Amino acid sequence: MTNKPLCFFALTALGILGLLSNAIAQVDCMSKPALHERFSVSAGLVQQNEMSLEWKRCAEGTTWQAETDSCQGTPLHIGQNAALDHFSGNEEGWRLPSIQELYSLLDSTCADKTELHALFPDLKHSDFAQNADFWSATADQKLTNMYYYLDFVTYKLDFHSEGYSLAVRAVREN
């Protein structure tokens, strides 16, 4: 009986990974193009070229500091509903990304920590030393009030209840 939740989780995770593999432009990690061909960096923003997405380089709660090429402040850790509310009424198009969009950052960098840190210097923040869990807007299809998140330290894809506090990264269409 104790294996049923683990089995359910494994099947759910495999299902979402299946969706991700079909939805994301694949990068050949053995001969991937240079970072500047896949992403364009402009101050506090990153353009993900193949996905036509623009990301904030700093987690919500922190701000871009051009002088130091870094993020200052403390990352905001909030529940999933609060994360969605955080962007409501936003006239600049910023929103909570889908799990596919979040995962595309790992796929587009071949999960290379050096590249991820170059694009998103906030991942070096002490709050993210053990894990860097970022909410997505993607709900689990079978479990009510469970939403997917991605850990940018361990690369773990998982889901959690909407009241659990995680970090938030903003994205918008480019």
C-alpha positions in Angstrom: 0.0 0.0 0.0 2.8 2.4 0.7 4.0 2.1 -3.0 0.7 3.5 -4.4 1.5 7.2 -3.8 5.0 6.8 -5.1 3.7 5.0 -8.2 1.0 7.7 -8.8 3.7 10.4 -8.5 6.0 8.6 -10.9 3.2 8.1 -13.4 2.2 11.8 -13.1 5.8 13.0 -13.4 6.3 10.8 -16.5 3.1 12.2 -18.0 4.2 15.8 -17.5 7.7 15.1 -18.9 6.0 13.5 -21.9 4.1 16.7 -22.5 7.2 18.8 -22.0 9.3 16.8 -24.5 6.7 17.5 -27.2 6.2 21.2 -26.3 9.8 22.3 -26.1 12.3 23.0 -28.9 15.1 20.5 -28.3 18.7 21.7 -28.2 21.4 19.2 -29.2 23.6 19.4 -26.1 26.6 17.9 -27.9 26.7 20.7 -30.5 24.5 23.4 -29.0 24.7 26.9 -30.5 26.5 29.6 -28.5 24.5 31.0 -25.5 24.1 34.4 -27.3 22.4 32.6 -30.3 19.8 31.0 -28.0 19.3 34.0 -25.6 19.6 37.7 -25.8 20.4 39.5 -22.6 19.6 43.2 -22.1 20.1 44.5 -18.6 17.5 42.9 -16.4 15.8 40.9 -19.1 16.5 37.7 -21.0 15.0 37.0 -24.4 14.6 33.2 -25.1 14.8 33.3 -28.9 13.4 30.0 -29.9 10.4 30.3 -27.6 9.7 34.0 -28.2 9.6 34.6 -24.5 11.1 37.4 -22.3 12.1 36.6 -18.7 13.0 38.8 -15.8 16.6 37.9 -14.8 15.7 38.5 -11.1 13.1 36.6 -9.1 10.2 38.6 -7.9 11.2 40.5 -4.8 14.6 41.2 -6.1 15.7 44.0 -8.5 18.3 44.2 -11.3 21.4 46.2 -10.4 23.2 47.2 -13.6 26.3 48.4 -11.8 27.0 45.0 -10.3 25.3 42.8 -13.0 23.3 41.2 -10.2 20.0 40.9 -8.4 19.6 42.7 -5.1 17.1 42.0 -2.3 15.4 38.9 -1.0 13.4 36.7 -3.4 9.7 36.6 -2.7 8.4 33.3 -1.5 4.6 33.1 -1.8 1.8 30.6 -2.3 0.6 29.8 -5.8 -2.6 31.8 -5.5 -0.6 34.8 -4.3 1.8 34.3 -7.2 -1.1 34.5 -9.7 -2.5 37.5 -7.8 0.9 39.2 -7.9 0.6 39.5 -11.7 -3.1 40.4 -11.9 -3.7 43.8 -13.4 -0.2 43.8 -14.8 -0.3 46.0 -17.9 3.2 45.0 -19.1 2.2 41.4 -19.8 4.2 39.8 -17.0 2.7 36.5 -15.7 3.5 33.3 -14.0 5.0 30.8 -16.5 3.7 27.4 -17.4 5.7 24.4 -16.4 6.6 23.9 -20.0 8.0 27.4 -20.2 10.0 27.0 -17.0 11.4 23.6 -18.1 12.3 25.1 -21.5 15.0 27.1 -19.7 16.7 23.9 -18.5 16.3 22.4 -22.0 17.6 25.4 -23.8 20.7 25.5 -21.6 21.2 21.8 -21.4 20.9 22.3 -17.6 24.3 23.9 -17.6 24.7 25.8 -14.2 27.2 28.2 -15.7 24.8 29.2 -18.4 21.8 29.4 -16.0 23.8 31.6 -13.6 24.9 33.9 -16.5 21.3 34.3 -17.5 19.7 34.4 -14.0 22.3 35.7 -11.5 19.7 35.5 -8.7 20.2 31.7 -8.7 23.5 32.4 -6.8 21.5 34.1 -4.0 21.9 32.4 -0.6 18.2 31.7 -0.5 18.8 29.3 -3.4 21.8 27.5 -2.0 20.0 24.2 -1.4 17.1 24.6 -3.9 15.6 27.2 -6.2 11.9 26.1 -6.4 9.9 28.3 -8.8 6.1 28.1 -9.2 4.5 27.5 -12.5 0.9 28.3 -13.4 0.3 24.6 -14.4 -2.1 22.7 -12.2 -1.9 18.9 -11.8 -4.8 17.4 -13.9 -5.7 14.8 -11.3 -4.9 16.4 -7.9 -7.0 19.4 -6.9 -5.1 22.5 -5.8 -1.7 21.0 -6.7 0.6 23.0 -9.0 3.9 22.1 -10.7 7.2 23.8 -9.8 10.8 23.4 -11.0 13.9 23.4 -8.9 16.8 25.2 -10.7 19.4 23.6 -8.3 18.4 20.0 -8.4 16.4 20.2 -11.7 13.6 18.4 -9.9 10.1 18.7 -11.4 7.4 18.2 -8.8 4.1 19.6 -7.6 3.0 21.1 -4.3 -0.2 22.4 -2.7 -1.2 26.0 -3.6 -0.5 27.3 -0.1 3.2 26.3 0.0 5.6 29.3 -0.4 7.9 29.1 -3.4 9.8 31.7 -5.5 8.4 33.4 -8.6 10.0 34.2 -12.0 8.1 36.5 -14.4 7.7 35.8 -18.1 5.9 37.5 -21.0 5.5 36.9 -24.7 8.1 38.7 -26.7 
